[in-house]
Amino acid sequence: MPDIVSRNVDAAAFGALKAAGCDPRLARIFAARGLTSMDELATTLRSLAAPDRLQHVEDAARLLADAIAKGERMLIIADYDADGATACALGVKALRSMGATVDFLVPNRFEHGYGLTPEIVREAAVRKPDLVITVDNGIAAVEGIAEANRLGMRVLVTDHHLPGAELPQAACIVNPNQAGCGFPSKNLAGVGVVFYVMLALRAELRRRGAFSLARPEPQLSDLLDLVALGTVADVVKLDANNRILVSQGLARVRAGKASPGIAALLEVAGRVARQASVHDLGFAVGPRLNAAGRLQDMSLGIECLLAHDHGRAMELAAKLDRLNRERREIEGMMQESALAMVGAIEADDAYTLSIHRPEWHTGVVGLLASRLKERFHRPVFAFASESAGRLKGSGRSIAGLNLRDALDLVDKRRPHLIERFGGHAAAAGVTLRPEGLDDFRAAFEAVAREMLTPADLAQRIETDGALAASEISPEFAGLLRRQVWGQGFPEPRFTGRFAVQSQRVVGDKHTKLTLALDERRFSAIRFGSAQPLPAAIDAVYRIELNEFQGASTLQLVVEHVSE
């Protein structure tokens, strides 16, 4: 059973926030997340970190402005996930609005693999671009950029992944995580980096007098819905800067100003744009967009984001929705087979889990790793077999173990075991030789035992404590909905002991509940469980407003129960 703990609330921060006019309930929640001032809750674009603080961004702007002035052809090379797709769409839209000749190419997961490889560079060369722009990739493309240089193509790298020991010889690199960059938000998603580059380009073109009545200055804020979607879908930390970007993007969606592609994806997911939340972006729009890269080709997703009219966007969104349904079926079957292999893991057993079945789908192993990580609270790698026999793995980690650093140690200790790897602290990918799984499993386990303690493996559920029955209200739910919650700034969870007054199974695997607290009754839902509950439960829950047929009602979402 997980440990349920209440977050510590800094009394001084709570007092300062409350004195500044913050609702006391929100002040406690914010203080428990490390906020000390209302300034940290600013959501205006004026509060964004300045673009010139991003290392080499002005060099990138001059490079792009010169290319536009010369009429050079540009080609964006994108990653095949939602961050890469939104970054690509934003780059295409912004550059075209500023007079660039630009197209895009996205590697196919199954044919090319990740990033700017020499193979994708040679394919790009067929289009004869003068300038290649990477989005959400490129920082590790040493060989690919060398090939681009050999073929006479300059490369601008925009990325946010952690650099390796060797940087590629690109014409310019913009990455907040490269050495020497003083940008205050190291958590920008790939789409956020591209947005900043486009801000710098617009400023450079403005200095050059490039805008006129015939070519007016573009409103880059119109693209913030793409920034919000990519930032949320990539599960980067929502620090103050990212919260501004997401808040501004959501405001556009709620105001009916979303791009046709995002509006269509919300519609096929059954979500109401005027009430869109971070949860909708992360769990409805993001998965549908990602389905293209997981099962087919992310070009479909990018075309949806680039669609100019509602009809075309809906046609493409419907295809993405069908792919997402297929992805769910594949993921369900993979999860069943994985659980049959793994069985129960005890706390004093293995620190890690590395599993493989040759028939698993290489595009879905990341989702499988995520599900197993959540279930067993262990770092997990799930592997499938590629056509050449190599093992393609995707990993997810827990707090305390930086997955990319762990892979780097494994690579140093077992040379030639790993063919390639890369990623973040929480998520990473790796490719192994066909016979390398046992060696990798042992090496990864050894590294994890050095980095983690038994306490790290104990699952914890952090909450914001108990609420009085009078505090659980539609008004409070509305206050919570208007905030931007996400990775590193978690949505509030609360605890309480409730009487279970009624329960019934809905949709075969969910339970609809009526719960009572201090003589007040609340409608509740427990997703993913049809197990009957006792007459009284201790619950961990979220508060939300449930929208149905135009009516908005209070609902508790029960995430964990104990007797």
N, C-alpha and C positions, 0 to 999 in steps of 0.2 A: 504494500500500500504506500502511496506517496505521502511524504510529509507535507502538511498544509501549514503555511506560515504567513503571518501578516507582515507586509512591508513596514520598515521603519519610517517614521515620519519625523523629519527634522523640525523641531519646534520653532526655531528661529525663522526658518524659511516659511513655515506655515503662517506664522504671525505676520511676516512681511507681505506675503501674498494676500492674506485676508485684509490687512490694513490698506492695501492698494486697491481694494474693491472687488477682489476675486470672491466668488461664491464659496462659502466655507467648506462645502462638500468637495468642490473641485480643488480648493486650496490644499486640502489634505492629500488628495490624489497627486497633484502636481509636486508637492513637497516630497512625497515618497518616491518620485522619479528624478529627484535631484535638482528641480527648478528652485531658484531662489528669488527671482524677480519677474514681474509681469513683462519686462522687455523680452524675456526668452519665449514668450507666447505670441510675439508679434507675427502677423501673417501678411504684412504688406510687402510688396516688392522692394520698397525702399530699404527694408531691413535685410535684404539678401547680401551675402558677402560679395564684395566688388569683383568683377571679372579679372581685373588686372592683378589680383592676388594669386591667380592660377598661373603657375610657372609656364612660360613659353606660349601663353595664349595670344599675346600680341604678335609673336612671330608667326603663329598659325594664321592669324587674321591677315597679316601682310602677304603670306604665301597664297592664301585663298583670293585676296583682293587682286594680287598680280595676275593670278590665273584667270580670274573673271575679265580683267582688262585686256588680256591677250586672247580671249576667246578659247581658252584651252578646255579640253574635255576632262571632266572629273568622273570618277567611278567610286561609289561608296561600297565597301566590303563590310557586310554586317554579320553579327552573330545570329544564330538561329533560335534564340529565345526571345521572350517578350521585351526584355530590355534592349536587345539588339534590334528587334523589329521597330520599336518606337523610336530608338535613336536614328535608325535608317530613315524612317518616314519623316522625322523632324528635320534631318539633314537635307533630304531631297526637297521638302517644301520650302525651307528657309533659303537654301542656296538658289533655287529657281526664282524665288521672289526677289532675290538680289542680283539676278541677271546671269547666273551660272548655267552652263550646259552640263547637266549631271544626270547620271543614271545609277542603278544599284545592281549589285550581285551578292547573293547570299549563299554561302556554302551549303550543300546538302549534307545533312548529318551522316547519311549512309554511304555517300560517294566520296566526299571530300574530307570529312572530319572537321574538327574545330579550327577556326582561325585562319590567318593569312598564311597558308602553306604554300610551298613552291608550286604545287599542282594547281591551286586556285589562282595563283599569280599568273601562271601560263594561260589558264582559261580567260582570265581578265585581259591579258595582253591582246587577245583576239579582237577586243573592242577598241584597241588603240587609245587608251586614256593617257593623258599627260600627267595627271595627278590622281593617285589612289588615296582614298581616305578611309581608314578603318574606324569602325564604331563598335564599342564594347569588345574589342579584341585588338591584338597587335603588339602589346607590350612584350610578349614572349616570342614574337615571330622573327627570330634572328635569321633563320634560313629563308623564310618567305620574302623578307624585305631585301635580303642579299640578292635573291633572284629578281625581284622587281628592279633593283638598281642595275643589275646586269642587262636587263631588257630595256633600260632607258626610261623607266617610270619612277617619278618621285613619289614618296609615301609620307602622308601626314597621319600619325597615329593619335587617335583619341581613345582612351581606355581608362578603366578604373581598377583593373585587377592588379594584384601585387607583382612588382617586377621581380625577375630572377636575377641571377648573378651577372648576366650579360644583357645589355640593352641592345636592341636592333639599331642598325645604322640608317635610321629614317631621316628625312629632311627636317622633321619636327615631331616632337612627342609632347602631348598634353595629357597629363595623368596626375591627379592630386596625390597619388601614392608614390610617385617617383622621388628619389632622394633630392633634397634641397627645395622641394615645393612647400611654400608656407601657407597654402590655402587652408582656411580654418576648418572646412568640412572635408575630412578624408573619406566620407561615406557617400559621396556623390555616386549615383548609378551611372552607367554608360550614357544614358539619355541625358542626364544632368550635365555631364562633361560636354556633350555636343551642344546643348543649349547655351552653355557659357561661351563656347567657341563662336557660336552664331551671334551672340551679343557683342563679342569683341570684333567680329567681322563687320557687323553693322556700324559700330563706332568707327572703324577704320575707313569704311566706304563713306561715311558721313564726313570725315576729315578730308577725304579726297573730292568731295563735292559730287558724288556719284548719283545722288538722288535728285529728282526733279518732278515736275507735274506729270511727265510721261512715265517716270519710274519712281513712284512715291516710296518713302521709307516704310518697310514692312513692320507690322505690329507683331513682334515675336511673342508677345503674351498670348496671342491666339493659339499658340502651340503648347501651352502649358498643360492641357489635358493629356497630351502625349507624355510629357515629363512626369506627371502624376502617375499615370498607368505604369510606365516603365520602372519608376522608383519603387512603387508598391510591389509590383510583380517580381522584382529582383530581390525582395526581402532585405534591402540594405537598411542600416540603422537610420531611423527617423530622428536625426539630430535637429537642432533648431533650423538650420538652413534647408534641410530636406522637408521639414514640416511646412515651411513657407511655400516651397515649390508644390507640394502635394495639396496644401490648402487652396492655393490659387488655382490649380488645375481643377480641383473638385468644384470650386465656385463657378467656374466656366461651365462645367457639365450641368450643375444644378440650375444655372441660368438659361439653359437651352442652347448654349454656344459650343457644345462639343462638336468635334469633327464628325462627319457622317459615319465614318468607320466605327468610332467608339460608341456613338449613339446607337448604331445598328447592333453592335455586340451586346450592349446593355439590353436592347429590346429582345433579342433572341434568347437572352438569359432570363427574361421575365422580370427585369429590374426597372424601376422607375427613375428616370434620369434626374428629375428635380429633387429626389431624395437620395441620390447616390452617396455612398460612403466608401471609406477605405476598404471595408470588407467586400463591397461589391466589386471594386477593382481587383482585389487580391484573389477572390474566390469565385467570381463569375466571369469577368472579362479576361483576366490574365490567363486562366486555364484554357479558354477557348482559343485565344491567340497562340498560346504555346502548343496547342494540339497540332498545329500545322508543322512546326519544327520537329515535333516528336514523332509524328507518323508519316509525314510526306515532305513538304518543302515550305519553308517559311516565306517564300515569295508570295504565297497565297495570303498570309497574314499581313504582309507589308502592303500588298495591293489593296486590301481592305482598308488599312489605315490611310492610304493615299486616295481613296475613292472621293470623287468630287460631288456625287449626288447620292441621295438616300436609296434610290432603287438599286444602283450598282453595289452600294455598301451592304444592303440587306441580302443581296444574292450571295456575296462573298461571306458574310457573317453566318448565313444559313449553312454553307459548306463547312465553316469552322465549327459550328455547333454540332454537326453530324460527326466530324472528326473527334470532337471532345467526347461524344457518347461512346464512340469506338474505343477511345483511349481509356475511359472508365472501365469498360468490359475487360480490356487487356490487363489493366492494373489490378482488377479484382482477382483474375485468375492467377496472376503472378504472386499476389499476396497470399493466396491460399496455398500455393505450392511452397512458398518461402516459409510460412508458418509450419507447414508439415515437416520441413527440413529442420527447422530450428528447435521447435519445442519450447520448453520453458527455460529461461536463463536465470540462474540464481545470482544474487548480488556478489558472491565471492567466487564466481566462475569467471569466464572470459571477460576481459575489459572491452573487447571489440568484437565485431561480427563482420566477417567477409564471406559472402556466399555467391554461388554461381550456378546457373543452369543454362545450358547452351541454347535452349529454345526461347529464353526470355527476350523481350524486345529491347534493343539497345536504346531506343528513344524514351523508354519508360522506367529504366532502372533507377534513375534519380528519384522519381516519385516513390518507388518501392523502398529505396534506402531511407527516404524521409519518413515513411510510415513505420518502418521497423525501428528507426531511431526513436520515434515518439513512443512506440510500444515498450521497448526494452531499455530506453535511456542509456544507450551505448553508441559510440561512433560506429557507423555502418558503411560498408562498401558492398554494393550489389553489382555483379558482373553478368554480362551476356557475351556470347561469342559472335565476333564479326565473321564475314565471309572468308577472310584469310586465316581464320583460326585464332587470331589475337583475341584477348579478353578486354572488353571495353567496360570500364567500371565507373560508377558515380557514387560519391560518398557524401554523407551528412554527419555533422559532429555535434557534440554537446559543449556547453560552456566548460572551459578549462583545457580544451585541446584544439589548437589551431591546425586545421586539417592540411592546409598547404605546407605549413612548417613541418608537420609530421611526415608528409610525403617527401619533402626535401631531405629529411634525415634518413628515411628508408632508402632513397636514391643514393645518398652518399655511402651508406653502409653496405648496400647490395648493388654495386655498379652493374649495369646492363640488365637488371631485373625489370625496371620500368622503362618503357619506350618513350613515354611522354606523360606529363602531368601539368596541372595548373588549377587555379581557382582561388577561393577565399578561405577565411578562417572557418566558416561554417559549412561550406560546400566546395567540393573539388571533383575533378575528373582524372582518370588515370587509364593508361593502356599498358597491358602486360603481354609478354610472350605467352603462347598457348599453354606452356607447361609451368608458368610462373606463379600460379595461385597459391600453392602451399607455402612457397618461400615468402610471398608477399604477406600472407596471413600471419606467419610467424614474426616477420619483421615489423609489421604494423602493430601487432599485439605488444611486442617488446617496447616499441616507442611509446605507445599509449600508457603502458605501465610506468614509464618514467615521467610522463607528463601529468597523469591523473592520480588522484588518491581514491580510496574506497568511498570517501564522502562525496566525491564528485559524481559517483555512479548512483547515489541515492536520489531518486526523483523527488523534486519539490514542486509544489504548486504555490505560487505566491499570490496573495490576495490583498485587497484593500480593507480587510476586516469586515465587521458586521454592520448592517444598516438597521435602524429602527423601521418598523412597518410604515410609519408615517413618511419616511424618506424615500420609500420605493414608490415613485410616482411617474406619470407621463411627463411631467415638467422636468424631472431630473433626467429621465431617459432622453429627452430632447436636448438638454444641456450636454450630455455625454456624446450624443450623435454629432453635435456641431464641432467637436474637437477632432484632431487628427491623431489617431492611434496607430501603432504598428510596431515593427521590429525595433527594439531598444526603447520604446515608449509605449508599453503594453496597455491594451484596453483594460479598464478596471474589471476585476472579478471580486465578488463579495461572498461572504459566508453567512449561513444562518441555519437554524434548526426549524424545520417546517413540519406541519402535519399534512399527510397526503390524504386529501379528501376524495379525489377521484383520479383514475388513470385508465387510459385506453390506448391500444396500439393503433398507429396510423402509418400508412405507407409500408406496412410489413416490418419495418425495423426502427420506428421511432415511437416515442411514448408521449401522448398529450396528457398533461397533468393539471389538476387544481390543487394548489398548495395554500396553506393557511399559516399566518404568523400574527400573533396578538389580535386574533379575531378578525383579521383582514384576509380576504381571499385573493389569490393571484393566479392568473393563467400562466402556464409554463409548458415548455417542450424539452424533451431529452432526445437529442438526435443520436442515431446509431445504436440504440439499445431498446429492446422490447422486453427486457427482464422486468418482472413485477417488483414493485417496491414495497417495503414495509409501511406500517401506519405512520411512522415518523422517521425523518431522515435529516442528516447533516448534509447540506448542499453547498457546493461552490457554483456560483451562477453569474451570468451577465444580465444586464438590463437592456432591453431594446424596445423599439416601437415596431409592432408588426403591422404591415400595410396589407389590407385585403379589401378588394372591391371598393376602393376609395376611402375606406375607414382606417384610422390609425388607433391601435390599442396597445396597452402595455403588456409585455410578455417577458417572463424570466426564461433564460436559456440555461438549463442545468447541465454543467459540464462534468461534475464529479459528485458522487453520493457515497455516504457511509452511514451505517445505522448508529 
